[in-house]
Amino acid sequence: CEMSEWSLWGPCSKKKKLCGFRRGLEERTRRVLQAPGGDHAICSDTKETRRCTVRRTPCPEGQKRRKGGQGRRENANRNL
């Protein structure tokens, strides 16, 4: 198989989100340029992932990272 060069590592993300986490995954890809008999399935991996760590940044409103995130804030305010 003739493969392209690996792309640059993509942004660190978690569950397709770029905010609201500290540890995630980043990904890079490459393409099959030429495969024996045209069968791309026999070629080696075209995607790699690795763990990454970033400074945690809050998500903008409307992009909660957990389903119950809003309810937790309401309960905290109720106790004040």
N, CA, C and O atoms as CSV, one atom per row, in Angstrom:
chain,resi,resn,atom,element,x,y,z
A,1,CYS,N,N,0.843,-1.193,0.000
A,1,CYS,CA,C,0.000,0.000,0.000
A,1,CYS,C,C,0.874,1.237,0.000
A,1,CYS,O,O,1.880,1.306,0.706
A,2,GLU,N,N,0.485,2.191,-0.785
A,2,GLU,CA,C,1.152,3.493,-0.757
A,2,GLU,C,C,0.240,4.461,-0.012
A,2,GLU,O,O,-0.913,4.671,-0.388
A,3,MET,N,N,0.789,5.049,1.062
A,3,MET,CA,C,-0.001,5.910,1.944
A,3,MET,C,C,0.510,7.345,1.886
A,3,MET,O,O,1.683,7.589,1.605
A,4,SER,N,N,-0.390,8.292,2.157
A,4,SER,CA,C,0.024,9.690,2.264
A,4,SER,C,C,0.717,9.891,3.609
A,4,SER,O,O,0.725,8.992,4.450
A,5,GLU,N,N,1.291,11.060,3.805
A,5,GLU,CA,C,1.866,11.407,5.101
A,5,GLU,C,C,0.730,11.602,6.097
A,5,GLU,O,O,-0.404,11.878,5.707
A,6,TRP,N,N,1.038,11.458,7.379
A,6,TRP,CA,C,0.041,11.716,8.414
A,6,TRP,C,C,-0.290,13.198,8.443
A,6,TRP,O,O,0.584,14.039,8.228
A,7,SER,N,N,-1.547,13.517,8.706
A,7,SER,CA,C,-1.950,14.914,8.886
A,7,SER,C,C,-1.410,15.398,10.233
A,7,SER,O,O,-0.876,14.609,11.012
A,8,LEU,N,N,-1.546,16.671,10.497
A,8,LEU,CA,C,-1.203,17.198,11.816
A,8,LEU,C,C,-2.222,16.675,12.823
A,8,LEU,O,O,-3.339,16.319,12.448
A,9,TRP,N,N,-1.845,16.627,14.095
A,9,TRP,CA,C,-2.790,16.209,15.126
A,9,TRP,C,C,-3.901,17.238,15.215
A,9,TRP,O,O,-3.642,18.441,15.187
A,10,GLY,N,N,-5.129,16.775,15.322
A,10,GLY,CA,C,-6.287,17.651,15.437
A,10,GLY,C,C,-6.414,18.192,16.854
A,10,GLY,O,O,-5.584,17.891,17.712
A,11,PRO,N,N,-7.447,18.987,17.101
A,11,PRO,CA,C,-7.640,19.562,18.433
A,11,PRO,C,C,-8.024,18.489,19.450
A,11,PRO,O,O,-8.627,17.471,19.108
A,12,CYS,N,N,-7.666,18.737,20.689
A,12,CYS,CA,C,-8.026,17.834,21.775
A,12,CYS,C,C,-9.531,17.961,22.007
A,12,CYS,O,O,-10.033,19.069,22.196
A,13,SER,N,N,-10.256,16.839,21.995
A,13,SER,CA,C,-11.707,16.881,22.178
A,13,SER,C,C,-12.160,15.680,22.990
A,13,SER,O,O,-11.425,14.710,23.170
A,14,LYS,N,N,-13.389,15.774,23.474
A,14,LYS,CA,C,-13.996,14.670,24.214
A,14,LYS,C,C,-15.461,14.604,23.812
A,14,LYS,O,O,-16.197,15.579,23.960
A,15,LYS,N,N,-15.876,13.462,23.308
A,15,LYS,CA,C,-17.242,13.274,22.810
A,15,LYS,C,C,-17.631,14.385,21.832
A,15,LYS,O,O,-18.740,14.917,21.880
A,16,LYS,N,N,-16.699,14.717,20.955
A,16,LYS,CA,C,-16.868,15.717,19.891
A,16,LYS,C,C,-17.049,17.139,20.422
A,16,LYS,O,O,-17.522,18.011,19.692
A,17,LYS,N,N,-16.685,17.384,21.668
A,17,LYS,CA,C,-16.742,18.730,22.237
A,17,LYS,C,C,-15.332,19.219,22.497
A,17,LYS,O,O,-14.437,18.428,22.795
A,18,LEU,N,N,-15.136,20.525,22.384
A,18,LEU,CA,C,-13.824,21.125,22.581
A,18,LEU,C,C,-13.734,21.870,23.907
A,18,LEU,O,O,-12.750,22.570,24.144
A,19,CYS,N,N,-14.739,21.737,24.780
A,19,CYS,CA,C,-14.740,22.457,26.048
A,19,CYS,C,C,-15.342,21.581,27.139
A,19,CYS,O,O,-15.969,20.562,26.850
A,20,GLY,N,N,-15.148,21.983,28.404
A,20,GLY,CA,C,-15.778,21.296,29.510
A,20,GLY,C,C,-15.082,20.018,29.961
A,20,GLY,O,O,-15.704,19.197,30.635
A,21,PHE,N,N,-13.816,19.824,29.613
A,21,PHE,CA,C,-13.085,18.625,30.012
A,21,PHE,C,C,-11.615,18.959,30.202
A,21,PHE,O,O,-11.165,20.029,29.794
A,22,ARG,N,N,-10.879,18.076,30.803
A,22,ARG,CA,C,-9.434,18.254,30.975
A,22,ARG,C,C,-8.662,17.232,30.138
A,22,ARG,O,O,-7.664,17.568,29.500
A,23,ARG,N,N,-9.131,15.987,30.146
A,23,ARG,CA,C,-8.455,14.946,29.372
A,23,ARG,C,C,-9.356,14.493,28.239
A,23,ARG,O,O,-10.554,14.286,28.432
A,24,GLY,N,N,-8.774,14.338,27.053
A,24,GLY,CA,C,-9.549,13.913,25.895
A,24,GLY,C,C,-8.685,13.142,24.919
A,24,GLY,O,O,-7.710,12.500,25.309
A,25,LEU,N,N,-9.048,13.209,23.650
A,25,LEU,CA,C,-8.315,12.521,22.592
A,25,LEU,C,C,-8.081,13.475,21.432
A,25,LEU,O,O,-8.884,14.372,21.173
A,26,GLU,N,N,-6.982,13.270,20.747
A,26,GLU,CA,C,-6.740,13.993,19.498
A,26,GLU,C,C,-6.476,12.965,18.416
A,26,GLU,O,O,-6.082,11.835,18.705
A,27,GLU,N,N,-6.689,13.350,17.189
A,27,GLU,CA,C,-6.691,12.399,16.079
A,27,GLU,C,C,-5.927,12.960,14.887
A,27,GLU,O,O,-5.892,14.169,14.658
A,28,ARG,N,N,-5.320,12.050,14.138
A,28,ARG,CA,C,-4.717,12.418,12.853
A,28,ARG,C,C,-5.047,11.335,11.846
A,28,ARG,O,O,-5.341,10.197,12.212
A,29,THR,N,N,-4.997,11.696,10.580
A,29,THR,CA,C,-5.396,10.753,9.533
A,29,THR,C,C,-4.388,10.754,8.382
A,29,THR,O,O,-3.543,11.641,8.266
A,30,ARG,N,N,-4.507,9.748,7.555
A,30,ARG,CA,C,-3.765,9.678,6.292
A,30,ARG,C,C,-4.621,8.937,5.289
A,30,ARG,O,O,-5.574,8.250,5.657
A,31,ARG,N,N,-4.282,9.077,4.034
A,31,ARG,CA,C,-5.075,8.470,2.961
A,31,ARG,C,C,-4.314,7.336,2.290
A,31,ARG,O,O,-3.083,7.297,2.288
A,32,VAL,N,N,-5.077,6.425,1.727
A,32,VAL,CA,C,-4.497,5.366,0.891
A,32,VAL,C,C,-4.352,5.963,-0.506
A,32,VAL,O,O,-5.344,6.333,-1.134
A,33,LEU,N,N,-3.127,6.055,-0.984
A,33,LEU,CA,C,-2.885,6.599,-2.323
A,33,LEU,C,C,-2.997,5.511,-3.378
A,33,LEU,O,O,-3.537,5.739,-4.460
A,34,GLN,N,N,-2.486,4.327,-3.057
A,34,GLN,CA,C,-2.561,3.226,-4.007
A,34,GLN,C,C,-2.596,1.918,-3.225
A,34,GLN,O,O,-1.767,1.681,-2.347
A,35,ALA,N,N,-3.567,1.079,-3.557
A,35,ALA,CA,C,-3.715,-0.209,-2.882
A,35,ALA,C,C,-3.617,-1.334,-3.903
A,35,ALA,O,O,-4.086,-1.186,-5.032
A,36,PRO,N,N,-3.009,-2.464,-3.517
A,36,PRO,CA,C,-2.932,-3.607,-4.421
A,36,PRO,C,C,-4.329,-4.082,-4.823
A,36,PRO,O,O,-5.161,-4.372,-3.963
A,37,GLY,N,N,-4.575,-4.158,-6.087
A,37,GLY,CA,C,-5.871,-4.619,-6.586
A,37,GLY,C,C,-7.013,-3.661,-6.256
A,37,GLY,O,O,-8.181,-4.010,-6.424
A,38,GLY,N,N,-6.687,-2.464,-5.789
A,38,GLY,CA,C,-7.715,-1.485,-5.463
A,38,GLY,C,C,-8.437,-1.760,-4.153
A,38,GLY,O,O,-9.432,-1.101,-3.850
A,39,ASP,N,N,-7.956,-2.725,-3.370
A,39,ASP,CA,C,-8.602,-3.092,-2.111
A,39,ASP,C,C,-7.999,-2.300,-0.951
A,39,ASP,O,O,-6.970,-2.691,-0.398
A,40,HIS,N,N,-8.630,-1.203,-0.587
A,40,HIS,CA,C,-8.121,-0.332,0.477
A,40,HIS,C,C,-8.186,-0.993,1.853
A,40,HIS,O,O,-7.469,-0.585,2.766
A,41,ALA,N,N,-9.032,-2.004,2.011
A,41,ALA,CA,C,-9.218,-2.656,3.305
A,41,ALA,C,C,-7.953,-3.376,3.781
A,41,ALA,O,O,-7.770,-3.555,4.985
A,42,ILE,N,N,-7.087,-3.786,2.869
A,42,ILE,CA,C,-5.888,-4.506,3.280
A,42,ILE,C,C,-4.761,-3.571,3.722
A,42,ILE,O,O,-3.744,-4.030,4.242
A,43,CYS,N,N,-4.935,-2.280,3.522
A,43,CYS,CA,C,-3.898,-1.318,3.906
A,43,CYS,C,C,-3.946,-1.048,5.406
A,43,CYS,O,O,-4.953,-1.291,6.070
A,44,SER,N,N,-2.828,-0.539,5.918
A,44,SER,CA,C,-2.741,-0.280,7.356
A,44,SER,C,C,-3.653,0.874,7.766
A,44,SER,O,O,-4.317,1.490,6.932
A,45,ASP,N,N,-3.669,1.147,9.049
A,45,ASP,CA,C,-4.575,2.145,9.618
A,45,ASP,C,C,-4.470,3.503,8.924
A,45,ASP,O,O,-3.388,3.941,8.531
A,46,THR,N,N,-5.620,4.151,8.787
A,46,THR,CA,C,-5.666,5.489,8.204
A,46,THR,C,C,-6.033,6.533,9.260
A,46,THR,O,O,-6.150,7.719,8.954
A,47,LYS,N,N,-6.215,6.078,10.523
A,47,LYS,CA,C,-6.537,7.020,11.598
A,47,LYS,C,C,-5.812,6.588,12.863
A,47,LYS,O,O,-5.777,5.404,13.197
A,48,GLU,N,N,-5.235,7.559,13.563
A,48,GLU,CA,C,-4.598,7.305,14.849
A,48,GLU,C,C,-5.178,8.263,15.876
A,48,GLU,O,O,-5.496,9.409,15.559
A,49,THR,N,N,-5.313,7.793,17.094
A,49,THR,CA,C,-5.744,8.666,18.186
A,49,THR,C,C,-4.757,8.532,19.332
A,49,THR,O,O,-4.107,7.500,19.500
A,50,ARG,N,N,-4.657,9.610,20.123
A,50,ARG,CA,C,-3.828,9.565,21.318
A,50,ARG,C,C,-4.479,10.433,22.389
A,50,ARG,O,O,-5.246,11.348,22.087
A,51,ARG,N,N,-4.163,10.131,23.628
A,51,ARG,CA,C,-4.707,10.894,24.738
A,51,ARG,C,C,-4.063,12.270,24.776
A,51,ARG,O,O,-2.909,12.447,24.385
A,52,CYS,N,N,-4.827,13.235,25.254
A,52,CYS,CA,C,-4.296,14.586,25.393
A,52,CYS,C,C,-4.872,15.217,26.653
A,52,CYS,O,O,-5.929,14.811,27.137
A,53,THR,N,N,-4.174,16.205,27.170
A,53,THR,CA,C,-4.601,16.944,28.351
A,53,THR,C,C,-4.554,18.420,28.011
A,53,THR,O,O,-3.572,18.906,27.449
A,54,VAL,N,N,-5.610,19.126,28.352
A,54,VAL,CA,C,-5.674,20.561,28.078
A,54,VAL,C,C,-6.104,21.298,29.337
A,54,VAL,O,O,-6.612,20.694,30.281
A,55,ARG,N,N,-5.897,22.606,29.340
A,55,ARG,CA,C,-6.430,23.414,30.428
A,55,ARG,C,C,-7.936,23.443,30.284
A,55,ARG,O,O,-8.460,23.776,29.221
A,56,ARG,N,N,-8.618,23.102,31.331
A,56,ARG,CA,C,-10.079,23.012,31.270
A,56,ARG,C,C,-10.681,24.391,31.027
A,56,ARG,O,O,-10.380,25.350,31.737
A,57,THR,N,N,-11.539,24.472,30.008
A,57,THR,CA,C,-12.242,25.714,29.703
A,57,THR,C,C,-13.737,25.461,29.777
A,57,THR,O,O,-14.217,24.441,29.282
A,58,PRO,N,N,-14.488,26.384,30.395
A,58,PRO,CA,C,-15.934,26.183,30.466
A,58,PRO,C,C,-16.575,26.289,29.089
A,58,PRO,O,O,-16.094,27.014,28.219
A,59,CYS,N,N,-17.659,25.561,28.909
A,59,CYS,CA,C,-18.401,25.629,27.651
A,59,CYS,C,C,-19.307,26.854,27.652
A,59,CYS,O,O,-19.813,27.250,28.702
A,60,PRO,N,N,-19.515,27.457,26.480
A,60,PRO,CA,C,-20.484,28.546,26.393
A,60,PRO,C,C,-21.870,28.046,26.774
A,60,PRO,O,O,-22.144,26.849,26.686
A,61,GLU,N,N,-22.742,28.950,27.194
A,61,GLU,CA,C,-24.114,28.561,27.540
A,61,GLU,C,C,-24.729,27.765,26.398
A,61,GLU,O,O,-24.496,28.061,25.227
A,62,GLY,N,N,-25.512,26.757,26.746
A,62,GLY,CA,C,-26.171,25.939,25.733
A,62,GLY,C,C,-25.365,24.715,25.347
A,62,GLY,O,O,-25.852,23.879,24.586
A,63,GLN,N,N,-24.136,24.586,25.854
A,63,GLN,CA,C,-23.303,23.420,25.536
A,63,GLN,C,C,-22.916,22.711,26.814
A,63,GLN,O,O,-21.730,22.489,27.058
A,64,LYS,N,N,-23.873,22.355,27.624
A,64,LYS,CA,C,-23.596,21.676,28.886
A,64,LYS,C,C,-22.951,20.330,28.611
A,64,LYS,O,O,-23.312,19.642,27.657
A,65,ARG,N,N,-21.997,19.960,29.449
A,65,ARG,CA,C,-21.310,18.692,29.217
A,65,ARG,C,C,-22.024,17.520,29.847
A,65,ARG,O,O,-21.757,16.377,29.476
A,66,ARG,N,N,-22.934,17.760,30.800
A,66,ARG,CA,C,-23.707,16.689,31.408
A,66,ARG,C,C,-25.185,17.004,31.310
A,66,ARG,O,O,-25.584,18.168,31.300
A,67,LYS,N,N,-25.989,15.966,31.238
A,67,LYS,CA,C,-27.437,16.172,31.145
A,67,LYS,C,C,-27.973,16.893,32.376
A,67,LYS,O,O,-28.824,17.772,32.244
A,68,GLY,N,N,-27.496,16.543,33.566
A,68,GLY,CA,C,-28.019,17.117,34.798
A,68,GLY,C,C,-27.309,18.379,35.239
A,68,GLY,O,O,-27.546,18.835,36.358
A,69,GLY,N,N,-26.461,18.961,34.431
A,69,GLY,CA,C,-25.675,20.125,34.827
A,69,GLY,C,C,-26.511,21.312,35.249
A,69,GLY,O,O,-26.169,21.976,36.228
A,70,GLN,N,N,-27.594,21.605,34.550
A,70,GLN,CA,C,-28.431,22.756,34.866
A,70,GLN,C,C,-29.148,22.549,36.201
A,70,GLN,O,O,-29.238,23.481,36.999
A,71,GLY,N,N,-29.651,21.357,36.450
A,71,GLY,CA,C,-30.352,21.072,37.696
A,71,GLY,C,C,-29.457,21.227,38.912
A,71,GLY,O,O,-29.911,21.663,39.970
A,72,ARG,N,N,-28.211,20.877,38.768
A,72,ARG,CA,C,-27.274,20.994,39.863
A,72,ARG,C,C,-27.105,22.463,40.261
A,72,ARG,O,O,-27.043,22.772,41.452
A,73,ARG,N,N,-27.030,23.360,39.298
A,73,ARG,CA,C,-26.883,24.783,39.569
A,73,ARG,C,C,-28.135,25.317,40.272
A,73,ARG,O,O,-28.035,26.120,41.199
A,74,GLU,N,N,-29.300,24.873,39.831
A,74,GLU,CA,C,-30.554,25.320,40.454
A,74,GLU,C,C,-30.602,24.887,41.919
A,74,GLU,O,O,-31.014,25.664,42.781
A,75,ASN,N,N,-30.185,23.657,42.204
A,75,ASN,CA,C,-30.178,23.180,43.589
A,75,ASN,C,C,-29.218,23.983,44.437
A,75,ASN,O,O,-29.532,24.284,45.589
A,76,ALA,N,N,-28.065,24.340,43.914
A,76,ALA,CA,C,-27.080,25.110,44.653
A,76,ALA,C,C,-27.639,26.499,44.982
A,76,ALA,O,O,-27.436,27.001,46.088
A,77,ASN,N,N,-28.333,27.116,44.037
A,77,ASN,CA,C,-28.904,28.427,44.271
A,77,ASN,C,C,-30.054,28.373,45.286
A,77,ASN,O,O,-30.279,29.336,46.019
A,78,ARG,N,N,-30.759,27.282,45.328
A,78,ARG,CA,C,-31.879,27.123,46.230
A,78,ARG,C,C,-31.405,27.095,47.684
A,78,ARG,O,O,-32.126,27.533,48.580
A,79,ASN,N,N,-30.190,26.580,47.920
A,79,ASN,CA,C,-29.663,26.482,49.273
A,79,ASN,C,C,-29.131,27.801,49.799
A,79,ASN,O,O,-28.819,27.900,50.986
A,80,LEU,N,N,-29.017,28.817,48.957
A,80,LEU,CA,C,-28.454,30.099,49.401
A,80,LEU,C,C,-29.390,30.894,50.197
A,80,LEU,O,O,-29.050,31.993,50.635
